[in-house]
Amino acid sequence: MDRASETSAVDLLLKLAAEGRLVMDAADADAVLSGLRRTLLIGHTRLADAAVARGAGPAGFTADALGQKVIDLSVAELTEPGRPRYVLDELSKCVEALSLVTKLSGFGDHFV
């Protein structure tokens, strides 16, 4: 999937949420929102760790200095610059959409 279609899919999700047309069970929405927020926190933390490692030079990328997932993220950034940050930005939009769903809810145990 290219970035244009990813963006349009997330934008569609936001549009549906803003229009009140995104329907989700309350418990499911809470679980998904919680998971997305946790993923965002982990992703931003790893990006920050990778930035610190880059500042330290080659010694910053040893197995002792960083976890493998941060090293993998750094490699992903090298192979496709900006991609990890872009993915986190798109994930933030998904959180925004689900947050809209919960705010616009007024229909019992379903978010509409």
VMD Tcl script that builds the backbone (N, CA, C; Angstrom):
set m [mol new atoms 336]
animate dup $m
set s [atomselect $m all]
$s set {name element resname resid chain x y z} {
  {N N MET 1 A 0.846 -1.172 0.000}
  {CA C MET 1 A 0.000 0.000 0.000}
  {C C MET 1 A 0.891 1.234 0.000}
  {N N ASP 2 A 0.618 2.184 -0.870}
  {CA C ASP 2 A 1.441 3.384 -0.904}
  {C C ASP 2 A 0.907 4.425 0.079}
  {N N ARG 3 A 1.701 5.466 0.292}
  {CA C ARG 3 A 1.323 6.469 1.296}
  {C C ARG 3 A 0.024 7.184 0.943}
  {N N ALA 4 A -0.226 7.411 -0.328}
  {CA C ALA 4 A -1.453 8.113 -0.726}
  {C C ALA 4 A -2.688 7.311 -0.328}
  {N N SER 5 A -2.686 6.008 -0.558}
  {CA C SER 5 A -3.853 5.204 -0.203}
  {C C SER 5 A -3.955 5.021 1.296}
  {N N GLU 6 A -2.811 4.959 2.008}
  {CA C GLU 6 A -2.847 4.876 3.467}
  {C C GLU 6 A -3.476 6.148 4.035}
  {N N THR 7 A -3.051 7.286 3.506}
  {CA C THR 7 A -3.573 8.554 3.980}
  {C C THR 7 A -5.065 8.641 3.717}
  {N N SER 8 A -5.498 8.232 2.546}
  {CA C SER 8 A -6.919 8.331 2.258}
  {C C SER 8 A -7.727 7.393 3.147}
  {N N ALA 9 A -7.189 6.241 3.498}
  {CA C ALA 9 A -7.893 5.315 4.382}
  {C C ALA 9 A -8.034 5.913 5.780}
  {N N VAL 10 A -6.979 6.516 6.290}
  {CA C VAL 10 A -7.044 7.133 7.619}
  {C C VAL 10 A -7.936 8.365 7.576}
  {N N ASP 11 A -7.844 9.143 6.513}
  {CA C ASP 11 A -8.710 10.313 6.376}
  {C C ASP 11 A -10.177 9.904 6.302}
  {N N LEU 12 A -10.454 8.789 5.634}
  {CA C LEU 12 A -11.827 8.280 5.573}
  {C C LEU 12 A -12.304 7.880 6.967}
  {N N LEU 13 A -11.450 7.234 7.733}
  {CA C LEU 13 A -11.787 6.863 9.105}
  {C C LEU 13 A -12.131 8.111 9.925}
  {N N LEU 14 A -11.313 9.142 9.790}
  {CA C LEU 14 A -11.585 10.403 10.493}
  {C C LEU 14 A -12.904 11.023 10.050}
  {N N LYS 15 A -13.144 10.999 8.749}
  {CA C LYS 15 A -14.381 11.575 8.213}
  {C C LYS 15 A -15.608 10.827 8.746}
  {N N LEU 16 A -15.543 9.506 8.723}
  {CA C LEU 16 A -16.659 8.709 9.236}
  {C C LEU 16 A -16.901 8.985 10.714}
  {N N ALA 17 A -15.821 9.111 11.468}
  {CA C ALA 17 A -15.961 9.394 12.903}
  {C C ALA 17 A -16.577 10.766 13.120}
  {N N ALA 18 A -16.108 11.758 12.377}
  {CA C ALA 18 A -16.622 13.119 12.528}
  {C C ALA 18 A -18.096 13.210 12.147}
  {N N GLU 19 A -18.506 12.399 11.188}
  {CA C GLU 19 A -19.899 12.399 10.742}
  {C C GLU 19 A -20.788 11.522 11.607}
  {N N GLY 20 A -20.198 10.837 12.581}
  {CA C GLY 20 A -20.979 9.962 13.442}
  {C C GLY 20 A -21.376 8.657 12.779}
  {N N ARG 21 A -20.669 8.282 11.729}
  {CA C ARG 21 A -21.013 7.064 10.987}
  {C C ARG 21 A -20.105 5.887 11.310}
  {N N LEU 22 A -19.164 6.074 12.210}
  {CA C LEU 22 A -18.290 4.985 12.625}
  {C C LEU 22 A -18.923 4.338 13.851}
  {N N VAL 23 A -19.321 3.073 13.728}
  {CA C VAL 23 A -20.028 2.376 14.794}
  {C C VAL 23 A -19.107 1.331 15.398}
  {N N MET 24 A -19.045 1.336 16.722}
  {CA C MET 24 A -18.174 0.392 17.410}
  {C C MET 24 A -18.734 0.148 18.802}
  {N N ASP 25 A -18.709 -1.092 19.229}
  {CA C ASP 25 A -19.102 -1.450 20.575}
  {C C ASP 25 A -18.222 -0.686 21.568}
  {N N ALA 26 A -18.805 -0.197 22.644}
  {CA C ALA 26 A -18.076 0.622 23.612}
  {C C ALA 26 A -16.850 -0.086 24.173}
  {N N ALA 27 A -16.997 -1.335 24.554}
  {CA C ALA 27 A -15.862 -2.076 25.121}
  {C C ALA 27 A -14.766 -2.274 24.077}
  {N N ASP 28 A -15.161 -2.556 22.858}
  {CA C ASP 28 A -14.177 -2.717 21.783}
  {C C ASP 28 A -13.449 -1.404 21.512}
  {N N ALA 29 A -14.199 -0.319 21.469}
  {CA C ALA 29 A -13.586 0.987 21.207}
  {C C ALA 29 A -12.587 1.341 22.307}
  {N N ASP 30 A -12.946 1.102 23.552}
  {CA C ASP 30 A -12.033 1.385 24.662}
  {C C ASP 30 A -10.758 0.556 24.550}
  {N N ALA 31 A -10.906 -0.717 24.224}
  {CA C ALA 31 A -9.740 -1.600 24.113}
  {C C ALA 31 A -8.836 -1.180 22.954}
  {N N VAL 32 A -9.440 -0.861 21.817}
  {CA C VAL 32 A -8.660 -0.445 20.650}
  {C C VAL 32 A -7.958 0.880 20.931}
  {N N LEU 33 A -8.673 1.817 21.500}
  {CA C LEU 33 A -8.090 3.122 21.810}
  {C C LEU 33 A -6.931 2.989 22.790}
  {N N SER 34 A -7.102 2.168 23.790}
  {CA C SER 34 A -6.034 1.938 24.767}
  {C C SER 34 A -4.808 1.321 24.098}
  {N N GLY 35 A -5.035 0.343 23.247}
  {CA C GLY 35 A -3.924 -0.298 22.533}
  {C C GLY 35 A -3.204 0.655 21.595}
  {N N LEU 36 A -3.958 1.483 20.893}
  {CA C LEU 36 A -3.352 2.458 19.979}
  {C C LEU 36 A -2.519 3.486 20.742}
  {N N ARG 37 A -3.044 3.949 21.861}
  {CA C ARG 37 A -2.285 4.917 22.661}
  {C C ARG 37 A -1.001 4.297 23.204}
  {N N ARG 38 A -1.076 3.062 23.643}
  {CA C ARG 38 A 0.114 2.357 24.137}
  {C C ARG 38 A 1.143 2.185 23.013}
  {N N THR 39 A 0.676 1.831 21.832}
  {CA C THR 39 A 1.561 1.664 20.686}
  {C C THR 39 A 2.228 2.978 20.309}
  {N N LEU 40 A 1.470 4.055 20.335}
  {CA C LEU 40 A 2.039 5.373 20.049}
  {C C LEU 40 A 3.131 5.736 21.059}
  {N N LEU 41 A 2.861 5.491 22.324}
  {CA C LEU 41 A 3.845 5.797 23.362}
  {C C LEU 41 A 5.131 4.999 23.140}
  {N N ILE 42 A 4.995 3.724 22.857}
  {CA C ILE 42 A 6.163 2.875 22.604}
  {C C ILE 42 A 6.911 3.364 21.362}
  {N N GLY 43 A 6.176 3.657 20.306}
  {CA C GLY 43 A 6.803 4.110 19.063}
  {C C GLY 43 A 7.564 5.408 19.245}
  {N N HIS 44 A 6.950 6.367 19.924}
  {CA C HIS 44 A 7.633 7.649 20.150}
  {C C HIS 44 A 8.848 7.479 21.058}
  {N N THR 45 A 8.745 6.602 22.034}
  {CA C THR 45 A 9.885 6.337 22.917}
  {C C THR 45 A 11.039 5.728 22.141}
  {N N ARG 46 A 10.730 4.790 21.268}
  {CA C ARG 46 A 11.792 4.155 20.474}
  {C C ARG 46 A 12.412 5.134 19.488}
  {N N LEU 47 A 11.591 6.005 18.899}
  {CA C LEU 47 A 12.153 7.027 18.007}
  {C C LEU 47 A 13.094 7.950 18.776}
  {N N ALA 48 A 12.706 8.317 19.990}
  {CA C ALA 48 A 13.564 9.175 20.808}
  {C C ALA 48 A 14.860 8.445 21.166}
  {N N ASP 49 A 14.764 7.168 21.522}
  {CA C ASP 49 A 15.961 6.385 21.831}
  {C C ASP 49 A 16.885 6.296 20.619}
  {N N ALA 50 A 16.304 6.122 19.448}
  {CA C ALA 50 A 17.109 6.044 18.222}
  {C C ALA 50 A 17.799 7.375 17.948}
  {N N ALA 51 A 17.114 8.484 18.212}
  {CA C ALA 51 A 17.720 9.805 18.004}
  {C C ALA 51 A 18.901 10.011 18.948}
  {N N VAL 52 A 18.767 9.581 20.186}
  {CA C VAL 52 A 19.868 9.681 21.147}
  {C C VAL 52 A 21.044 8.830 20.679}
  {N N ALA 53 A 20.743 7.630 20.196}
  {CA C ALA 53 A 21.806 6.735 19.715}
  {C C ALA 53 A 22.534 7.342 18.519}
  {N N ARG 54 A 21.773 7.951 17.598}
  {CA C ARG 54 A 22.409 8.600 16.442}
  {C C ARG 54 A 23.357 9.700 16.900}
  {N N GLY 55 A 22.973 10.417 17.937}
  {CA C GLY 55 A 23.813 11.482 18.461}
  {C C GLY 55 A 25.100 10.961 19.080}
  {N N ALA 56 A 25.084 9.726 19.539}
  {CA C ALA 56 A 26.272 9.124 20.159}
  {C C ALA 56 A 27.202 8.505 19.122}
  {N N GLY 57 A 26.765 8.452 17.875}
  {CA C GLY 57 A 27.600 7.852 16.836}
  {C C GLY 57 A 27.503 6.340 16.846}
  {N N PRO 58 A 28.456 5.661 16.171}
  {CA C PRO 58 A 28.397 4.194 16.055}
  {C C PRO 58 A 28.321 3.470 17.396}
  {N N ALA 59 A 28.960 4.010 18.417}
  {CA C ALA 59 A 28.933 3.350 19.728}
  {C C ALA 59 A 27.523 3.330 20.316}
  {N N GLY 60 A 26.672 4.223 19.855}
  {CA C GLY 60 A 25.304 4.268 20.357}
  {C C GLY 60 A 24.433 3.132 19.860}
  {N N PHE 61 A 24.920 2.408 18.858}
  {CA C PHE 61 A 24.115 1.342 18.267}
  {C C PHE 61 A 24.627 -0.052 18.608}
  {N N THR 62 A 25.215 -0.207 19.758}
  {CA C THR 62 A 25.643 -1.537 20.194}
  {C C THR 62 A 24.483 -2.219 20.903}
  {N N ALA 63 A 24.531 -3.525 20.953}
  {CA C ALA 63 A 23.475 -4.291 21.612}
  {C C ALA 63 A 23.368 -3.910 23.089}
  {N N ASP 64 A 24.496 -3.522 23.696}
  {CA C ASP 64 A 24.462 -3.119 25.102}
  {C C ASP 64 A 23.762 -1.780 25.285}
  {N N ALA 65 A 23.859 -0.898 24.306}
  {CA C ALA 65 A 23.309 0.450 24.434}
  {C C ALA 65 A 21.820 0.509 24.109}
  {N N LEU 66 A 21.358 -0.329 23.201}
  {CA C LEU 66 A 19.968 -0.261 22.733}
  {C C LEU 66 A 19.350 -1.647 22.628}
  {N N GLY 67 A 18.049 -1.680 22.742}
  {CA C GLY 67 A 17.327 -2.916 22.472}
  {C C GLY 67 A 17.249 -3.165 20.977}
  {N N GLN 68 A 17.043 -4.393 20.599}
  {CA C GLN 68 A 16.993 -4.776 19.189}
  {C C GLN 68 A 15.887 -4.039 18.435}
  {N N LYS 69 A 14.771 -3.788 19.086}
  {CA C LYS 69 A 13.665 -3.116 18.396}
  {C C LYS 69 A 14.018 -1.679 18.027}
  {N N VAL 70 A 14.801 -1.016 18.868}
  {CA C VAL 70 A 15.236 0.350 18.539}
  {C C VAL 70 A 16.233 0.304 17.386}
  {N N ILE 71 A 17.100 -0.693 17.402}
  {CA C ILE 71 A 18.052 -0.858 16.301}
  {C C ILE 71 A 17.291 -1.129 15.004}
  {N N ASP 72 A 16.286 -1.997 15.065}
  {CA C ASP 72 A 15.466 -2.285 13.880}
  {C C ASP 72 A 14.767 -1.024 13.369}
  {N N LEU 73 A 14.262 -0.214 14.282}
  {CA C LEU 73 A 13.610 1.035 13.899}
  {C C LEU 73 A 14.597 1.970 13.215}
  {N N SER 74 A 15.811 2.014 13.723}
  {CA C SER 74 A 16.848 2.863 13.121}
  {C C SER 74 A 17.178 2.399 11.710}
  {N N VAL 75 A 17.234 1.101 11.508}
  {CA C VAL 75 A 17.489 0.556 10.170}
  {C C VAL 75 A 16.322 0.903 9.249}
  {N N ALA 76 A 15.097 0.793 9.753}
  {CA C ALA 76 A 13.928 1.151 8.951}
  {C C ALA 76 A 13.993 2.622 8.537}
  {N N GLU 77 A 14.442 3.466 9.437}
  {CA C GLU 77 A 14.569 4.897 9.133}
  {C C GLU 77 A 15.631 5.130 8.063}
  {N N LEU 78 A 16.690 4.341 8.111}
  {CA C LEU 78 A 17.745 4.482 7.099}
  {C C LEU 78 A 17.277 4.024 5.728}
  {N N THR 79 A 16.520 2.941 5.690}
  {CA C THR 79 A 16.086 2.396 4.405}
  {C C THR 79 A 14.934 3.179 3.798}
  {N N GLU 80 A 14.091 3.767 4.647}
  {CA C GLU 80 A 12.969 4.567 4.149}
  {C C GLU 80 A 12.799 5.777 5.070}
  {N N PRO 81 A 13.604 6.800 4.840}
  {CA C PRO 81 A 13.603 7.964 5.726}
  {C C PRO 81 A 12.208 8.557 5.928}
  {N N GLY 82 A 11.897 8.815 7.183}
  {CA C GLY 82 A 10.620 9.422 7.531}
  {C C GLY 82 A 9.479 8.446 7.723}
  {N N ARG 83 A 9.648 7.212 7.313}
  {CA C ARG 83 A 8.555 6.243 7.378}
  {C C ARG 83 A 8.076 5.957 8.809}
  {N N PRO 84 A 8.982 5.684 9.761}
  {CA C PRO 84 A 8.485 5.431 11.124}
  {C C PRO 84 A 7.690 6.614 11.686}
  {N N ARG 85 A 8.160 7.820 11.470}
  {CA C ARG 85 A 7.451 9.013 11.958}
  {C C ARG 85 A 6.098 9.140 11.250}
  {N N TYR 86 A 6.078 8.876 9.944}
  {CA C TYR 86 A 4.831 8.944 9.177}
  {C C TYR 86 A 3.800 7.943 9.727}
  {N N VAL 87 A 4.253 6.743 10.005}
  {CA C VAL 87 A 3.348 5.713 10.529}
  {C C VAL 87 A 2.774 6.152 11.879}
  {N N LEU 88 A 3.613 6.721 12.727}
  {CA C LEU 88 A 3.122 7.203 14.018}
  {C C LEU 88 A 2.139 8.367 13.839}
  {N N ASP 89 A 2.381 9.225 12.871}
  {CA C ASP 89 A 1.445 10.321 12.588}
  {C C ASP 89 A 0.088 9.780 12.144}
  {N N GLU 90 A 0.114 8.758 11.303}
  {CA C GLU 90 A -1.140 8.154 10.837}
  {C C GLU 90 A -1.856 7.447 11.990}
  {N N LEU 91 A -1.099 6.799 12.846}
  {CA C LEU 91 A -1.680 6.140 14.011}
  {C C LEU 91 A -2.324 7.174 14.943}
  {N N SER 92 A -1.708 8.343 15.048}
  {CA C SER 92 A -2.288 9.434 15.848}
  {C C SER 92 A -3.651 9.844 15.299}
  {N N LYS 93 A -3.785 9.842 13.983}
  {CA C LYS 93 A -5.078 10.176 13.368}
  {C C LYS 93 A -6.129 9.124 13.715}
  {N N CYS 94 A -5.710 7.870 13.778}
  {CA C CYS 94 A -6.653 6.804 14.168}
  {C C CYS 94 A -7.117 7.008 15.609}
  {N N VAL 95 A -6.200 7.401 16.478}
  {CA C VAL 95 A -6.566 7.704 17.867}
  {C C VAL 95 A -7.557 8.863 17.893}
  {N N GLU 96 A -7.297 9.868 17.090}
  {CA C GLU 96 A -8.204 11.016 17.012}
  {C C GLU 96 A -9.597 10.577 16.562}
  {N N ALA 97 A -9.637 9.709 15.566}
  {CA C ALA 97 A -10.934 9.234 15.058}
  {C C ALA 97 A -11.697 8.474 16.135}
  {N N LEU 98 A -11.027 7.571 16.824}
  {CA C LEU 98 A -11.717 6.811 17.867}
  {C C LEU 98 A -12.091 7.700 19.050}
  {N N SER 99 A -11.288 8.701 19.323}
  {CA C SER 99 A -11.638 9.649 20.379}
  {C C SER 99 A -12.902 10.417 20.006}
  {N N LEU 100 A -13.025 10.772 18.725}
  {CA C LEU 100 A -14.249 11.429 18.251}
  {C C LEU 100 A -15.455 10.516 18.434}
  {N N VAL 101 A -15.254 9.239 18.141}
  {CA C VAL 101 A -16.345 8.273 18.274}
  {C C VAL 101 A -16.840 8.254 19.720}
  {N N THR 102 A -15.913 8.239 20.665}
  {CA C THR 102 A -16.322 8.187 22.069}
  {C C THR 102 A -16.988 9.486 22.503}
  {N N LYS 103 A -16.536 10.637 21.986}
  {CA C LYS 103 A -17.125 11.925 22.353}
  {C C LYS 103 A -18.522 12.097 21.755}
  {N N LEU 104 A -18.703 11.588 20.553}
  {CA C LEU 104 A -19.986 11.760 19.872}
  {C C LEU 104 A -21.013 10.722 20.288}
  {N N SER 105 A -20.579 9.768 21.109}
  {CA C SER 105 A -21.463 8.687 21.520}
  {C C SER 105 A -22.553 9.200 22.451}
  {N N GLY 106 A -23.704 8.649 22.248}
  {CA C GLY 106 A -24.802 8.959 23.150}
  {C C GLY 106 A -25.849 7.872 23.035}
  {N N PHE 107 A -25.395 6.724 22.587}
  {CA C PHE 107 A -26.329 5.654 22.246}
  {C C PHE 107 A -26.043 4.394 23.038}
  {N N GLY 108 A -26.153 4.466 24.357}
  {CA C GLY 108 A -25.991 3.279 25.173}
  {C C GLY 108 A -24.605 2.713 25.141}
  {N N ASP 109 A -24.525 1.417 24.849}
  {CA C ASP 109 A -23.217 0.754 24.910}
  {C C ASP 109 A -22.534 0.689 23.551}
  {N N HIS 110 A -22.988 1.472 22.607}
  {CA C HIS 110 A -22.346 1.535 21.294}
  {C C HIS 110 A -21.873 2.955 21.016}
  {N N PHE 111 A -20.728 3.033 20.363}
  {CA C PHE 111 A -20.243 4.326 19.896}
  {C C PHE 111 A -20.683 4.469 18.454}
  {N N VAL 112 A -21.366 5.533 18.137}
  {CA C VAL 112 A -21.848 5.767 16.777}
  {C C VAL 112 A -21.270 7.055 16.271}
}
mol reanalyze $m
mol bondsrecalc $m
mol representation Tube
mol addrep $m
